[in-house]
Amino acid sequence: MAAIVAIATTETNARANIEARHGSAGARPSVGGHGGPFEAPHEVAERITVADDPEAIFERFASEDWTDGLPIVPPTEERVARMLAGSDFDPSCSLGPMPPSWGEATIAKLAVNAVMAGCKPEYFPVVVTAVKAMLGKPFNLYGIQGTTNPASPVLIVNGPMAHEIGINARGNLFGPGFRANATIGRAIRLIMTTIGGGVPQQADKSTLGNPAKYTCCFAENEAASPWAPLHVERGFATGTSTVTAFGGAAPANIIEKSKTAGEMLQTIARAMAVSGSNNMFMSQEALLVLGPEHAAIAARQGFDKERVRQTLFEHARIPFAQIGQSNADVLSVWRGNCIDEVDGQRTLRIVEKPEDILIVVAGGAGNHSASIPGWYSRSVTLPITRADGTPIRSVNQY
């Protein structure tokens, strides 16, 4: 038989609870930045014993809605302890309650889910920081968990730790083959399910979903970028490692083979401004993952990132002739501040201002970029830190 660190539902509050060998969470201060310390409710956790057989363990976890449908790594006490060693946070610390079921996001619970997802301990600080970012009010995790939209967290990792732990920033960064990308993003989805209660067809009301809801984590290809990376734009030092949580739909590929920056950016802008997309109805921000070849063309022709962003902003507009009257009536109420009249024609901007377009250089060789439409969410960038808030450059600092 195998002793498993259990994820169980309490009889009193129907929250996901976890017991690691460090004990269950009681009343403790938050470290998630939600307005100061709060008293976490007492949580009753239960250790379960399952036949020491991968299929039996998977069947048990699947029957409890503790998985994403894929096989998991059994979260034994030993594995959870090794994961916790990847961080200096106290296992009982809570980052805050996670919507919509408001389970406490304790460090111990995050570790259990990281084990289940297949993370290495050195990935764990990224998982912790991503959860902190998602629990920030601007991110609107409550809405993302319960909407009919396919919106999901998209994680962007910057700084030296991304390279150190092997987060892919180059070819196939949205695809398979890279453990750090796959398992960090997967850990976030499991956490949203087991702690936050975002179970599909229950609290998670997404009409269609999207593959990025399994996992979506990548690094910026800073070495291939001609400009300052995202975290530096947001005020962090180059050597600081950060995680950005962006709430959006699945990536949409953009093929563009122009040799002039102006033509190229106009095509990309039109691809971002698609009738019927999230960028038409609801994006507070829009994310462009600009392929290195496209970025190089722009830079060679004198475009800095601000000029790229301004060009996209000016051309990423949807004519009302493509929108239809019924949708136009809705958008006049929902997005009136994004409606302009140009040459006698009404157009809809995909965002309110140029700064609402995030540009990240990532990917490998080829004339490809990707649009990730946003949602009613604003991205949050946080540094990866020790428990006392000191930023770290390397996992070895733990």
C-alpha positions as CSV (number, residue, x, y, z in Angstrom):
1,M,0.0,0.0,0.0
2,A,1.1,3.6,-0.6
3,A,0.6,6.5,1.8
4,I,-0.5,9.5,-0.3
5,V,-0.7,13.1,0.8
6,A,-4.4,13.5,0.3
7,I,-6.5,16.1,-1.3
8,A,-9.8,15.7,0.5
9,T,-13.1,17.7,0.8
10,T,-14.0,18.7,4.3
11,E,-17.6,18.2,5.6
12,T,-17.7,21.7,7.0
13,N,-16.7,24.0,4.2
14,A,-16.4,21.9,1.0
15,R,-12.9,23.2,0.3
16,A,-9.9,21.4,-1.0
17,N,-7.5,20.5,1.8
18,I,-4.1,19.0,1.9
19,E,-2.0,17.4,4.6
20,A,1.8,17.3,4.2
21,R,4.0,15.9,6.8
22,H,4.4,19.5,8.1
23,G,0.8,19.4,9.2
24,S,-2.4,20.9,8.1
25,A,-3.1,24.6,7.7
26,G,-4.8,26.4,10.5
27,A,-5.2,30.1,11.3
28,R,-2.2,31.8,9.8
29,P,-1.3,35.1,8.2
30,S,-1.5,35.6,4.4
31,V,1.5,36.3,2.4
32,G,-0.4,37.0,-0.8
33,G,-0.8,40.7,-0.6
34,H,-4.6,40.8,-0.1
35,G,-4.8,43.7,2.4
36,G,-2.8,42.4,5.3
37,P,-3.0,39.3,7.5
38,F,-6.2,37.4,7.8
39,E,-7.4,34.4,9.7
40,A,-7.5,31.3,7.6
41,P,-10.3,28.9,8.6
42,H,-9.3,25.7,10.3
43,E,-9.0,23.0,7.7
44,V,-9.4,19.3,8.4
45,A,-7.2,17.2,6.1
46,E,-7.1,13.5,5.6
47,R,-4.3,11.2,4.6
48,I,-5.4,8.4,2.3
49,T,-3.9,5.0,1.7
50,V,-4.1,3.5,-1.8
51,A,-2.8,0.3,-3.4
52,D,0.8,0.9,-4.4
53,D,-0.2,0.7,-8.1
54,P,-0.1,3.7,-10.5
55,E,-3.4,2.8,-12.0
56,A,-5.2,2.5,-8.7
57,I,-3.8,5.8,-7.5
58,F,-4.8,7.5,-10.8
59,E,-8.3,6.0,-10.6
60,R,-8.8,7.3,-7.1
61,F,-7.7,10.8,-7.8
62,A,-9.7,10.9,-11.1
63,S,-12.8,9.8,-9.2
64,E,-12.4,12.7,-6.8
65,D,-11.9,15.3,-9.6
66,W,-8.4,15.9,-8.4
67,T,-6.8,15.6,-11.9
68,D,-7.0,17.3,-15.3
69,G,-7.8,13.9,-16.9
70,L,-4.2,13.0,-17.4
71,P,-2.2,10.5,-15.2
72,I,-0.5,12.1,-12.2
73,V,2.6,11.6,-10.1
74,P,1.5,10.2,-6.8
75,P,2.0,12.9,-4.1
76,T,3.7,10.7,-1.4
77,E,5.0,12.4,1.7
78,E,8.6,12.0,0.5
79,R,7.9,13.6,-2.9
80,V,6.0,16.5,-1.3
81,A,8.8,17.1,1.2
82,R,11.3,17.3,-1.7
83,M,9.1,19.8,-3.5
84,L,8.8,21.9,-0.4
85,A,12.6,22.0,-0.2
86,G,12.6,24.0,-3.4
87,S,11.4,27.0,-1.5
88,D,12.0,28.6,1.9
89,F,8.3,29.4,2.5
90,D,6.7,27.8,5.5
91,P,4.4,25.0,4.3
92,S,1.6,26.4,6.4
93,C,1.7,29.9,4.9
94,S,-1.3,30.8,2.9
95,L,-1.1,33.0,-0.2
96,G,-4.8,33.6,0.2
97,P,-8.2,32.1,-0.5
98,M,-8.6,30.9,-4.1
99,P,-11.9,31.4,-5.9
100,P,-14.5,30.3,-6.5
101,S,-14.6,27.8,-3.7
102,W,-12.1,29.9,-1.6
103,G,-9.8,27.1,-0.6
104,E,-6.7,28.3,1.2
105,A,-3.7,28.3,-1.2
106,T,-1.1,27.1,1.3
107,I,2.4,26.4,0.3
108,A,1.9,22.7,1.3
109,K,-1.1,22.5,-1.1
110,L,0.8,24.0,-3.9
111,A,3.6,21.5,-3.4
112,V,1.2,18.6,-3.6
113,N,-0.2,19.8,-6.9
114,A,3.3,20.5,-8.3
115,V,4.3,16.9,-7.5
116,M,1.1,15.6,-9.2
117,A,1.9,17.7,-12.3
118,G,5.5,16.3,-12.6
119,C,7.4,19.4,-11.5
120,K,11.0,19.3,-10.3
121,P,11.6,21.1,-6.9
122,E,13.6,23.8,-8.7
123,Y,10.4,24.7,-10.6
124,F,8.5,25.3,-7.4
125,P,9.4,29.0,-6.9
126,V,7.9,29.8,-10.3
127,V,4.6,28.0,-9.3
128,V,4.4,29.9,-6.0
129,T,5.0,33.2,-7.8
130,A,2.5,32.5,-10.5
131,V,-0.2,31.7,-7.9
132,K,0.6,35.0,-6.1
133,A,0.2,36.9,-9.4
134,M,-3.1,35.1,-10.2
135,L,-4.5,36.0,-6.8
136,G,-3.9,39.7,-7.3
137,K,-7.1,41.6,-7.8
138,P,-6.3,42.9,-11.3
139,F,-6.0,39.4,-12.7
140,N,-9.6,38.6,-11.9
141,L,-9.2,34.9,-11.2
142,Y,-12.7,34.6,-10.0
143,G,-14.0,35.5,-13.4
144,I,-11.5,33.3,-15.3
145,Q,-12.5,30.3,-13.2
146,G,-16.2,30.6,-13.9
147,T,-16.6,32.2,-17.3
148,T,-18.1,30.6,-20.4
149,N,-15.2,32.1,-22.3
150,P,-12.1,29.8,-22.9
151,A,-9.9,32.3,-21.0
152,S,-7.0,30.7,-19.0
153,P,-3.8,31.8,-17.3
154,V,-0.8,32.3,-19.6
155,L,2.5,32.4,-17.8
156,I,5.5,34.3,-19.1
157,V,8.8,33.8,-17.2
158,N,11.6,36.4,-17.5
159,G,15.1,36.7,-16.1
160,P,18.0,34.2,-15.4
161,M,15.9,31.6,-13.6
162,A,13.9,30.9,-16.8
163,H,17.1,29.7,-18.5
164,E,18.5,28.0,-15.4
165,I,15.5,25.7,-15.0
166,G,15.0,25.1,-18.7
167,I,11.8,26.9,-19.5
168,N,11.6,26.9,-23.3
169,A,11.6,30.3,-25.0
170,R,12.4,29.1,-28.5
171,G,10.9,26.8,-31.1
172,N,7.7,25.0,-30.2
173,L,7.3,27.0,-27.0
174,F,3.5,26.4,-27.0
175,G,4.0,22.7,-27.8
176,P,5.3,19.5,-26.3
177,G,8.8,18.4,-25.4
178,F,9.8,20.7,-22.5
179,R,9.2,19.5,-19.0
180,A,9.4,22.9,-17.3
181,N,6.9,24.5,-19.6
182,A,4.5,21.6,-19.5
183,T,4.6,20.8,-15.8
184,I,4.6,24.4,-14.4
185,G,1.6,25.3,-16.4
186,R,-0.1,22.0,-15.5
187,A,0.5,22.6,-11.8
188,I,-1.3,25.9,-12.1
189,R,-4.3,24.2,-13.7
190,L,-4.4,21.5,-11.0
191,I,-4.2,24.1,-8.3
192,M,-7.1,26.0,-9.8
193,T,-9.1,22.8,-9.8
194,T,-8.2,21.2,-6.4
195,I,-7.8,24.4,-4.3
196,G,-10.0,26.9,-6.2
197,G,-12.7,24.4,-7.2
198,G,-12.6,25.2,-10.9
199,V,-13.9,21.7,-11.9
200,P,-15.0,21.6,-15.6
201,Q,-18.8,21.5,-16.1
202,Q,-19.2,22.5,-12.4
203,A,-17.6,25.8,-11.4
204,D,-15.7,26.0,-14.7
205,K,-18.4,27.0,-17.1
206,S,-16.3,27.3,-20.2
207,T,-18.4,26.6,-23.3
208,L,-15.6,25.1,-25.4
209,G,-12.4,25.4,-23.4
210,N,-9.0,25.4,-25.1
211,P,-5.8,23.3,-25.1
212,A,-4.0,26.1,-23.2
213,K,-6.2,25.3,-20.2
214,Y,-4.1,22.1,-19.7
215,T,-0.9,24.1,-19.5
216,C,0.5,27.4,-20.9
217,C,3.9,28.5,-19.7
218,F,6.9,29.9,-21.6
219,A,9.8,32.2,-21.3
220,E,10.7,35.3,-23.3
221,N,13.5,34.7,-25.7
222,E,15.5,37.6,-24.3
223,A,18.7,36.6,-26.2
224,A,16.9,36.9,-29.5
225,S,15.1,40.2,-28.7
226,P,16.4,43.5,-30.0
227,W,14.6,45.3,-27.2
228,A,14.2,45.4,-23.4
229,P,12.2,42.3,-22.2
230,L,8.8,42.5,-20.6
231,H,10.0,42.5,-17.0
232,V,12.4,45.4,-17.6
233,E,9.6,47.4,-19.3
234,R,7.7,46.8,-16.1
235,G,10.4,48.3,-13.9
236,F,12.4,45.2,-12.8
237,A,16.2,44.9,-13.2
238,T,17.5,42.7,-16.0
239,G,18.9,40.2,-13.5
240,T,15.6,39.8,-11.6
241,S,13.5,36.7,-12.4
242,T,9.8,37.3,-12.7
243,V,6.5,35.6,-13.6
244,T,3.8,37.4,-15.5
245,A,0.3,36.0,-15.4
246,F,-1.9,37.0,-18.4
247,G,-5.5,36.0,-18.7
248,G,-6.4,35.2,-22.2
249,A,-7.6,32.8,-24.9
250,A,-5.5,30.3,-26.9
251,P,-2.6,31.5,-29.1
252,A,-3.5,32.2,-32.7
253,N,-0.7,31.8,-35.2
254,I,0.1,34.7,-37.6
255,I,2.1,34.0,-40.8
256,E,3.7,37.1,-42.2
257,K,6.4,37.2,-45.0
258,S,6.7,40.9,-45.8
259,K,10.2,42.3,-45.9
260,T,9.2,45.8,-44.7
261,A,8.3,46.5,-41.1
262,G,5.4,48.7,-41.9
263,E,3.6,46.0,-44.0
264,M,4.5,43.3,-41.6
265,L,3.1,45.1,-38.6
266,Q,-0.1,46.1,-40.4
267,T,-0.7,42.4,-41.2
268,I,-0.1,41.4,-37.7
269,A,-2.4,44.1,-36.4
270,R,-5.2,43.0,-38.7
271,A,-4.7,39.4,-37.5
272,M,-5.1,40.6,-33.9
273,A,-8.2,42.5,-34.7
274,V,-10.5,39.6,-35.7
275,S,-14.2,40.0,-35.7
276,G,-15.7,37.7,-33.1
277,S,-12.5,37.2,-31.1
278,N,-12.0,38.2,-27.5
279,N,-10.0,41.2,-28.8
280,M,-13.3,42.4,-30.2
281,F,-15.5,42.0,-27.2
282,M,-13.6,42.1,-24.0
283,S,-9.8,42.4,-24.0
284,Q,-8.5,44.8,-21.4
285,E,-5.1,43.9,-22.7
286,A,-3.8,42.0,-25.8
287,L,-0.7,39.9,-26.0
288,L,1.5,39.6,-29.1
289,V,4.2,36.9,-29.0
290,L,6.5,38.3,-31.7
291,G,8.7,35.8,-33.4
292,P,12.4,36.6,-33.4
293,E,12.5,37.0,-37.2
294,H,9.7,39.5,-37.2
295,A,11.3,41.4,-34.3
296,A,14.6,41.5,-36.2
297,I,12.9,42.9,-39.3
298,A,11.3,45.7,-37.2
299,A,14.5,46.5,-35.4
300,R,16.7,46.6,-38.5
301,Q,14.3,49.2,-40.0
302,G,14.5,51.5,-36.9
303,F,11.4,50.3,-35.0
304,D,11.8,50.3,-31.2
305,K,9.2,48.5,-29.1
306,E,7.2,51.7,-28.5
307,R,7.0,52.3,-32.3
308,V,5.9,48.7,-32.8
309,R,3.3,49.0,-30.2
310,Q,2.0,52.3,-31.6
311,T,1.8,50.9,-35.1
312,L,-0.2,47.9,-33.9
313,F,-2.5,50.2,-31.9
314,E,-3.2,52.3,-34.9
315,H,-4.0,49.4,-37.2
316,A,-5.6,46.9,-34.9
317,R,-9.1,48.1,-35.6
318,I,-12.2,46.3,-36.7
319,P,-14.6,48.2,-39.0
320,F,-18.2,48.3,-37.8
321,A,-19.1,47.0,-41.3
322,Q,-17.6,43.7,-40.2
323,I,-19.3,43.7,-36.8
324,G,-23.0,43.6,-37.6
325,Q,-25.7,45.8,-36.0
326,S,-26.6,43.6,-33.1
327,N,-23.0,43.3,-32.0
328,A,-22.5,47.0,-32.6
329,D,-25.3,47.8,-30.2
330,V,-23.6,45.7,-27.5
331,L,-20.2,47.1,-28.2
332,S,-21.5,50.7,-28.0
333,V,-22.3,49.9,-24.4
334,W,-19.5,47.6,-23.4
335,R,-16.6,49.3,-25.2
336,G,-17.6,52.8,-26.1
337,N,-14.2,54.2,-25.1
338,C,-12.6,52.0,-27.9
339,I,-14.8,53.3,-30.7
340,D,-13.4,55.9,-33.2
341,E,-14.6,57.4,-36.4
342,V,-12.0,57.3,-39.2
343,D,-12.8,58.8,-42.7
344,G,-16.5,58.7,-41.9
345,Q,-16.4,55.0,-40.8
346,R,-16.7,53.7,-37.3
347,T,-14.0,51.4,-36.1
348,L,-13.3,49.5,-32.9
349,R,-9.9,49.5,-31.3
350,I,-9.0,46.2,-29.7
351,V,-7.6,48.0,-26.6
352,E,-8.1,51.4,-25.0
353,K,-4.5,52.6,-25.3
354,P,-1.2,51.5,-26.8
355,E,0.2,50.4,-23.4
356,D,-2.5,47.8,-23.2
357,I,-0.7,45.8,-25.9
358,L,1.9,43.5,-24.4
359,I,4.8,42.5,-26.7
360,V,7.0,39.5,-25.9
361,V,9.7,38.2,-28.2
362,A,9.7,34.4,-28.2
363,G,9.9,31.4,-30.6
364,G,12.3,29.9,-33.0
365,A,13.1,30.3,-36.7
366,G,10.3,31.1,-39.2
367,N,8.0,33.9,-40.2
368,H,5.5,33.3,-37.4
369,S,4.1,35.3,-34.5
370,A,1.1,34.7,-32.3
371,S,-1.8,36.7,-31.0
372,I,-3.2,35.8,-27.6
373,P,-6.4,37.7,-27.1
374,G,-7.1,39.0,-23.6
375,W,-10.2,39.0,-21.4
376,Y,-11.6,41.0,-18.5
377,S,-8.3,40.7,-16.8
378,R,-5.1,42.6,-16.4
379,S,-1.7,40.9,-16.3
380,V,0.3,40.9,-13.1
381,T,4.1,40.7,-13.0
382,L,5.9,39.7,-9.8
383,P,9.5,38.9,-8.9
384,I,10.5,35.4,-7.8
385,T,11.5,35.9,-4.2
386,R,12.4,34.3,-0.9
387,A,9.8,34.2,1.8
388,D,11.1,37.5,3.2
389,G,10.5,39.2,-0.2
390,T,14.1,39.3,-1.3
391,P,14.3,38.7,-5.1
392,I,16.4,35.7,-6.1
393,R,18.5,35.2,-9.2
394,S,19.1,31.5,-8.9
395,V,17.4,28.5,-7.4
396,N,20.6,27.8,-5.6
397,Q,19.9,30.8,-3.3
398,Y,17.3,28.6,-1.6
